Structure formats: structure tokens, C-alpha cells
Amino acid sequence: MTATVRVITAVVLVAGCATIRSALNFQEPQVELQEINITGMGLTGGTLDLIFDVYNPNDYRLRSTRLEVGVDLEGTHFGDALIDRPLDLSPTNHSRVVMPVRFEWAGVGAAARGLLTRQSLRYAVTGAVLLDTPLGDKRVQLRGAGTVPLKTLLR
């Protein structure tokens, strides 16, 4: 083996080890609901968009192949959502993810009380995201809770 081939081989091995090392240090993405936009209303319910801020703390790109969440507003299950198209999460960066949700009027009563009394909604989000990582697919559970102010809802 020539010296050039040895150097190239060493560089490839070191680069490969660095990629594997960073993949082994996988950190789960952080998900926060930032906005709720009502997009439609009908006799039985309506549709809204959940706007999430998703932070990828890893030094490498993550690709989501499926994202599924259940949404509770004011302690009442409000709806379920699914995104089964790829989402690209840049390394150490925030991404805005818009997730459409269908709801039924049965869940609106508790949410309306929250809007009238506090000018905000308490929410809880549970679900899972399927990520394509350098070491293969990884299913990550999502949990989040917080409050979304009224001014965010009435854009």
C-alpha cells in the first residue's frame, strides 16, 4: 500500500468513527406548540393547524418519516393528527412544523371556558415521531404541555 492510500484510508476511518460517535450520542428533538390557527368550521366540527417549533439538538440531520400526535385542550381530548410525509430537521436548528387537525364540537366546551376566563388555552400533546437516524429508524415519544395565549389563536 502506498503512503497516499494509507492516508486516504485513515481519513475515511476517522470520519466514519466521528459520524458513528455523534449518532450514538442521539438526543431527542424538543417539540413545543407555538400557535393554533383555526382553518375551517362546519356543523360537526372543524379543522385547525397546530404550529410546532421542533429543535434538533443533534450535530446531524434528522429525517422524520412519520409524526402522530393527540391534542388535549383544557384537559379534554380535542383531536388527533398525522403527518406521514418526510420532514427534514436540520442539525442544531429549529424547524417550524405545521400539523392539520380535525376536531368535533364535543371537545370545544372546555376550550371555550378557558378562552373566556383566562384568555388562553392549556394544552397537552402526546404522540410519537419515527426518525431516520444514521443508525437506523428510531421511534421517539413526544410529550408536551403548556399554555397558548388568545392573541396567538386570533391571528
C-alpha positions in Angstrom: 0.0 0.0 0.0 1.3 3.4 -0.9 1.5 6.2 1.6 -1.3 8.1 -0.2 -3.7 5.2 0.0 -2.9 4.8 3.8 -3.6 8.4 4.4 -6.9 8.3 2.5 -7.9 5.1 4.4 -7.1 6.7 7.7 -9.1 9.8 6.9 -12.1 7.7 5.8 -11.9 5.6 9.0 -11.7 8.7 11.3 -14.6 10.4 9.5 -16.7 7.2 9.8 -15.9 6.9 13.5 -16.9 10.6 14.1 -20.2 10.0 12.4 -20.9 6.9 14.4 -19.9 8.6 17.6 -22.2 11.5 17.1 -25.1 9.1 16.1 -24.5 7.2 19.3 -25.0 10.5 21.2 -28.6 10.8 20.0 -30.6 13.5 21.7 -34.4 13.5 21.3 -35.8 16.5 19.4 -37.6 19.1 21.6 -41.2 19.9 20.5 -43.2 23.0 21.6 -46.6 24.0 20.4 -46.4 27.7 19.5 -49.7 28.6 17.7 -53.1 27.2 16.9 -54.8 28.5 13.8 -58.4 27.7 13.1 -58.7 26.9 9.3 -62.3 25.8 9.0 -65.6 25.2 10.8 -68.7 23.2 10.0 -71.8 21.7 11.6 -70.0 18.7 13.2 -66.6 20.3 13.9 -63.7 21.9 12.1 -60.1 22.0 11.3 -57.1 23.8 12.7 -53.4 23.9 12.2 -51.0 23.2 15.1 -47.8 25.1 14.6 -44.9 23.4 16.4 -41.3 24.6 16.9 -39.1 21.4 16.7 -35.5 21.7 17.8 -33.0 19.1 16.7 -30.1 19.2 19.3 -28.0 16.7 17.3 -25.0 17.5 15.2 -26.5 15.7 12.2 -29.7 16.0 10.1 -32.7 14.0 11.2 -35.4 13.0 8.8 -38.9 12.2 10.1 -40.9 9.6 8.2 -44.0 9.8 10.4 -45.3 12.1 13.1 -48.5 11.4 15.0 -50.0 13.4 17.9 -53.0 13.6 20.1 -54.1 17.0 21.3 -55.9 17.8 24.6 -57.2 21.3 25.2 -58.3 22.3 28.8 -58.0 18.6 29.8 -60.4 17.3 27.1 -59.2 15.3 24.1 -59.6 17.6 21.1 -58.2 15.7 18.1 -55.5 13.5 16.6 -53.1 14.4 13.8 -50.8 12.5 11.5 -48.0 13.6 9.1 -46.7 10.7 7.1 -44.6 12.7 4.7 -40.9 13.3 5.3 -39.8 16.2 7.5 -36.2 17.4 7.4 -34.8 18.6 10.7 -31.5 20.5 10.3 -28.7 19.9 12.7 -28.7 22.0 15.9 -31.6 24.1 14.5 -35.3 25.0 14.9 -37.8 23.9 12.3 -41.4 25.1 12.0 -43.8 22.2 11.5 -47.5 22.7 10.6 -49.8 19.9 11.5 -53.5 19.9 10.5 -56.0 18.5 13.0 -59.8 17.7 12.6 -61.9 18.3 15.7 -65.5 17.7 16.8 -67.6 20.3 18.6 -67.9 18.0 21.6 -64.4 19.0 22.7 -64.9 22.7 22.3 -66.8 23.5 25.6 -63.8 23.2 27.9 -61.6 25.2 25.5 -64.2 28.0 25.2 -64.3 28.3 29.0 -60.5 28.6 29.1 -60.7 31.3 26.4 -63.3 33.3 28.3 -61.9 33.1 31.8 -58.1 33.2 31.1 -57.8 34.4 27.5 -55.6 31.4 26.9 -55.8 27.6 26.4 -54.0 24.9 28.4 -52.8 22.2 26.0 -51.2 18.8 26.2 -49.6 17.0 23.3 -48.7 13.3 23.3 -47.5 11.2 20.4 -44.6 9.8 18.6 -42.2 10.6 15.7 -40.4 8.0 13.6 -36.9 9.3 12.8 -34.4 8.1 10.2 -31.1 8.4 12.0 -27.6 7.4 10.8 -28.0 4.1 12.8 -31.5 3.3 11.5 -35.1 4.1 12.4 -35.8 5.3 15.9 -39.3 5.9 17.4 -39.3 8.8 19.9 -42.2 9.5 22.2 -43.4 13.1 22.3 -44.9 14.8 25.4 -45.5 18.5 25.9 -47.8 20.8 27.8 -48.2 24.5 28.2 -50.5 27.4 27.5 -51.3 29.2 24.2 -52.5 32.8 24.6 -55.6 34.1 22.9 -53.8 36.6 20.8 -51.9 33.7 19.2 -55.2 32.0 18.4 -56.8 35.0 16.8 -54.1 36.0 14.2 
